Amino acid sequence: MENKSKGIVLILMSALFFALMAATVKSIPNIPVTEKIFFRNIFGFIFALIIVKKKGKPLLGNNKRLLLFRSFCGLLGVACYFLALSKIRLADAVILNKFSPFFILILSYIFLKEKIKKFQVVSLILAILGAGFVIKPGLNLTIIPSLIALASALFAGCAYTAIRYLRHTDAPETIVLYFTFISTISMIPFMLSGQFVIPNQAQITRLISLGIFATSAQFLMTYAYRYAPASELSIYTYANIVFSSIIGLLVWNETLDFMTVIGALLIITSGILNYIVNNNIKLKKLP
């Protein structure tokens, strides 16, 4: 199997596990967000630590500043995402979180001086319109959870942009190790200050499942970006919307209203357009 195909398979599997992770987060509303973040990352930290030591990779990594930046952006993204999941429908939170590729486009232009093509501008406008349909902005506080979900996409975009460049300096296990370590220890002070609930048997099972789903999704995504660039794989992450919509319908009987469907289609269409443009540009560069 060629590298791109491997990347596609891995990113689709990652999308499924991220959907299962989000559903698990939503299924335990009485557990504080800090506790969910802790369990989301503790298993990943242990697993990544074992792999890094087994492979003899340096624990501190090579590009320490970028590793720290990626980790803190990832942590903020997860915190916003988990908070939004407890306030709005599963599919809505996932749709807005999938805005991250367009933040990558903007961030790459601002910080990396990468040019934005005309068709990419069109795709960005479509994505913004799509987000508007999902959020349904009004003059009240009901849009705050949706804006928090959108903020999760911004922080995720920062993290994914960093991953694109970390692949040249650090192993996937090291990237995951940094992220999970910082996310885990950062939650301990909050939990000690009172943001901790002793879980019952059902909640323990779900918290453990949350950690397993998140760890699997994290490693699958990180490895996927080793086989192909984010610009070529980002389109396949939209499968998360489909998986989440199905889960939301089956578990919580959540149905998407007309405006949300239109918004989702606009965001997915803009992602496809951006994908086509990126690939056409690369094909033209080939001899």
Residue pairs with C-beta under 8 A, 6 or more apart in sequence:
1 9
3 227
3 228
4 227
4 228
4 232
6 224
6 227
7 224
7 225
7 226
7 227
7 228
7 232
7 233
8 224
8 228
8 233
8 236
10 220
10 221
10 223
10 224
10 227
11 220
11 221
11 224
11 233
11 236
11 237
12 236
12 239
13 216
13 220
14 216
14 217
14 218
14 220
14 221
14 224
14 237
15 217
15 236
15 237
15 238
15 239
15 240
15 243
16 239
16 240
16 243
17 213
17 214
17 216
17 217
17 220
18 213
18 214
18 217
18 221
18 240
19 94
19 240
19 243
19 244
19 247
20 209
20 213
20 243
20 247
21 40
21 210
21 213
21 214
21 217
22 81
22 85
22 90
22 93
22 94
22 244
23 90
23 244
23 247
23 248
23 251
24 206
24 209
24 210
24 213
25 36
25 40
25 82
25 85
25 86
25 210
26 85
26 86
26 90
26 252
27 206
27 251
28 36
28 199
28 203
28 206
28 207
28 210
29 86
30 197
30 203
31 197
31 199
31 203
31 207
32 190
32 191
32 195
32 196
32 197
33 79
33 82
33 83
33 86
33 195
34 187
34 190
34 191
34 195
34 196
35 187
35 191
35 195
35 196
35 197
35 207
36 82
36 207
36 210
37 75
37 78
37 79
37 82
37 183
37 187
38 183
38 184
38 187
38 188
38 191
39 207
39 208
39 210
39 211
40 78
40 82
40 183
40 210
40 211
40 214
41 179
41 180
41 181
41 183
41 184
41 187
41 211
41 214
42 180
42 184
42 211
43 208
43 211
43 212
43 214
43 215
44 176
44 179
44 180
44 211
44 214
44 215
44 218
44 219
45 177
45 180
45 181
45 184
47 215
47 219
48 173
48 174
48 176
48 177
48 180
49 59
49 177
51 173
52 59
52 171
52 173
52 174
52 177
53 59
55 171
55 173
57 171
57 173
57 174
58 174
59 174
59 177
61 67
61 169
61 170
61 174
61 175
61 177
61 178
62 169
62 170
62 174
63 165
63 166
63 169
63 170
66 162
66 165
66 166
66 169
67 166
67 170
67 174
67 175
67 178
68 178
68 182
69 158
69 162
70 158
70 159
70 162
70 163
70 166
70 175
70 178
70 179
71 178
71 179
71 181
71 182
71 183
72 182
73 155
73 156
73 158
73 159
73 162
74 155
74 156
74 159
74 179
74 183
75 179
75 182
75 183
75 186
76 151
76 155
77 152
77 153
77 154
77 155
77 156
77 158
77 159
78 152
78 183
79 152
80 148
80 149
80 151
80 152
80 155
81 93
81 97
81 149
81 152
81 156
83 145
83 148
84 93
84 96
84 97
84 145
84 146
84 148
84 149
84 152
85 93
87 145
87 148
88 145
88 146
88 149
89 248
89 252
89 254
89 256
90 244
90 245
90 247
90 248
90 252
90 254
91 241
91 244
91 245
91 248
91 254
91 256
91 260
91 264
92 134
92 146
92 149
92 260
93 149
94 240
94 241
94 244
94 245
95 130
95 134
95 241
95 260
95 263
95 264
95 267
96 131
96 134
96 135
96 146
96 149
96 150
96 152
96 153
97 149
97 152
97 153
97 156
97 240
98 153
98 237
98 238
98 240
98 241
98 267
98 271
99 127
99 131
99 150
99 153
99 154
99 157
99 267
100 153
100 154
100 156
100 157
100 160
101 157
101 160
101 230
101 234
101 237
101 271
101 274
102 123
102 124
102 127
102 128
102 157
102 270
102 274
103 153
103 154
103 156
103 157
103 158
104 157
104 160
104 161
104 230
104 234
105 116
105 120
105 124
105 274
106 124
106 157
107 157
107 158
107 161
108 114
108 161
109 115
109 116
111 161
112 161
116 124
117 277
117 281
119 273
119 274
119 276
119 277
120 273
120 274
120 277
122 270
122 273
123 270
123 271
123 273
123 274
123 277
124 270
124 274
125 270
126 266
126 267
126 269
126 270
126 273
127 266
127 267
127 270
127 271
129 263
129 266
130 262
130 263
130 264
130 265
130 266
130 267
130 268
130 269
130 270
131 150
131 263
131 267
132 263
133 259
133 260
133 262
133 263
133 266
134 146
134 259
134 260
134 263
134 264
134 267
135 143
135 146
135 147
135 150
135 263
136 143
136 146
136 259
137 143
159 179
160 225
160 230
161 230
163 175
163 222
163 225
163 230
164 225
164 229
164 230
166 175
167 225
167 226
172 219
172 222
172 223
172 226
175 222
176 218
176 219
176 222
179 218
180 215
180 218
197 203
199 207
224 233
225 233
231 274
231 275
231 278
232 275
232 278
232 279
234 271
234 274
234 275
235 271
235 272
235 274
235 275
238 267
238 268
238 271
241 264
241 268
245 254
245 256
248 254
249 255
256 264
